[in-house]
Amino acid sequence: MTFEYANRVKKIPPYLFAEIEEKIRIRQAHGVDIIDFGIGDPDIPTPKLIVEEIAKQLRDPKNHNYPTSAGEPETRKAVADWYKRRFGVDVEPQGEVCILLGSKEGLANLARAFVNPGDKVLVPDPAYPVYAQGAAMLCDAVAVRVPLQPRRNFWFEDSPRELDPEAKMLYVNYPNNPTGAVATKDYLRGLYRWCVETHTIMAYDNAYSELTFDDYIAPSMLEIGKEGTIEFGSLSKTFNMTGYRLGYAVGDAELISGLKKVKAQVDSGAPKFIQKAAAMALEQYTGSEKPPMVKESIAIYEKRRNVLVAGLREMGFKVPMPKGTFYLWFPVEGSSLKFADKMLEHGVVVTPGVGFGPAGEGFVRMALTQPVERMEEALVRMKKAL
Ligand SMILES: Cc1ncc(COP(=O)(O)O)c(C=O)c1O
C-alpha cells in the first residue's frame, strides 16, 4: 500500500544528513575506518554524579508514572533558580518555565502555538534546520531566510533593518550552530528592541549557553527583556546529556502558556527520574560560574579546538577560533558537498555548509567530538586528500 504524504511534509527537502549517514554506512560496511566530525553529539560521557542521581531516582516508584507535560514543579523551580544564579534574571517557575523533551521539541512546538499557515517566520541562514523545517514548514508557514554575514561575526547585516516587520516570529541562536559565532549584549539588544517595536515573537535559542571558551560568557536574551521573548536551553550540551532529552523554555508567560497548551496535546512530559536528575545537575551551579563537571568538558573541547584549528590553518584554511559551541566553520574552495565527499573518500566526515541553508554554501562544519589522537590522524588524511 502507498499513502501520499501531507503536502507540508512533501515540501520538506531531503535530509542531507541522512544521505551523508548512508554514505558513511556504505564505507564502513567496506571496512573503511571513519573519523566522524559530522554530528554535534558529545563523545564525552555524562558526569558520574548525574548518572548516579538518575539511577537513584529511577529506583523510586514515585518516579515511574506520567509526569506533567509542562514539567515537574521542582524541576521548573530548579530552572528558575538557575536563571537567577547564572544570568541574574528573575523567573517565575509556575508561569514562565516549561520543561521540554530536549529544546528541539520546544523550538518546533512554539510555532504550532503561534504561527498560522502563510505567516512569515524569520530564520537565520545558515541555521539549525529545525527553525525552517520543523517549525515554519510543518506549520504551513513561510521560512524567510536572513543571511548571517561572515564579515559581521555571522550577525545579520546592519541589524535589524533588513528584517521583515510583517513576520510573526524571529529565531535567533548564539552561541551559533553551525558558525560557532557569539553575540554581544548590544547586538542582542538591537534585535530585542526591533521585536518589541514590530510585535514579532523573539525565539532565542541558547542551547550552547554553557559551551563557551576563553573569557566569553554567553548572556541570556532575558537579561535584556522578557516581553515577547522566549528562550530555549538544554542539558544536552552543558552536561553531555543529548540522549536523555531534557531542555527548557523560559520567558514571556503568554508564550510559555501557548507552548504548554500545544504540549499538553502531544506529549506527556519528560520522565520524572530524568527531570529530577536535571534539577540536581543545574544545582551544581552555586553562582554564575560553571561547576567543575562542566569546566572539565569545556577544557577537553578547548584543547581539541586548539589542535584542530592549528592543523587546519597549517593546511591553509582560514578557520576562525570559535568562542562558543563545539563547531569549527570555515570556507573551502568550490562546492561544500564536493569537499565533504572528497574528505569522506579518505575516511573523514565533515558537514557541508549547504545543509544549513543556501548561505552555508562554500563552508564546512567540523564538530569537536573526536579525541585529539583521532584529530591528528584526520589532519594527516585531509592533507593527503588535498
Ligand atoms: C542550535 C541548536 N539548538 C537546539 C538543539 C537541540 O538540542 P536538544 O534538543 O538536544 O536540546 C541543537 C542540537 O544540536 C542545536 O544545535
The ligand as an SDF file (V2000), in Angstrom:
LIG
                    3D

 16 16  0  0  0  0  0  0  0  0999 V2000
   21.2880   25.3300   17.7690 C   0  0  0  0  0  0  0  0  0  0  0  0
   20.6660   24.1440   18.3810 C   0  0  0  0  0  0  0  0  0  0  0  0
   19.5330   24.3080   19.0700 N   0  0  0  0  0  0  0  0  0  0  0  0
   18.9110   23.2690   19.6470 C   0  0  0  0  0  0  0  0  0  0  0  0
   19.4090   21.9920   19.5400 C   0  0  0  0  0  0  0  0  0  0  0  0
   18.6170   20.8690   20.1330 C   0  0  0  0  0  0  0  0  0  0  0  0
   19.1810   20.3030   21.2360 O   0  0  0  0  0  0  0  0  0  0  0  0
   18.3420   19.3890   22.1920 P   0  0  0  0  0  0  0  0  0  0  0  0
   17.0460   19.0440   21.5480 O   0  0  0  0  0  0  0  0  0  0  0  0
   19.1850   18.1880   22.4080 O   0  0  0  0  0  0  0  0  0  0  0  0
   18.1300   20.1890   23.4420 O   0  0  0  0  0  0  0  0  0  0  0  0
   20.5960   21.7650   18.8360 C   0  0  0  0  0  0  0  0  0  0  0  0
   21.1330   20.4070   18.6850 C   0  0  0  0  0  0  0  0  0  0  0  0
   22.0940   20.1320   18.0530 O   0  0  0  0  0  0  0  0  0  0  0  0
   21.2370   22.8760   18.2310 C   0  0  0  0  0  0  0  0  0  0  0  0
   22.3590   22.7350   17.5380 O   0  0  0  0  0  0  0  0  0  0  0  0
  1  2  1  0
  2  3  1  0
  2 15  2  0
  3  4  2  0
  4  5  1  0
  5  6  1  0
  5 12  2  0
  6  7  1  0
  7  8  1  0
  8  9  2  0
  8 10  1  0
  8 11  1  0
 12 13  1  0
 12 15  1  0
 13 14  2  0
 15 16  1  0
M  END
$$$$
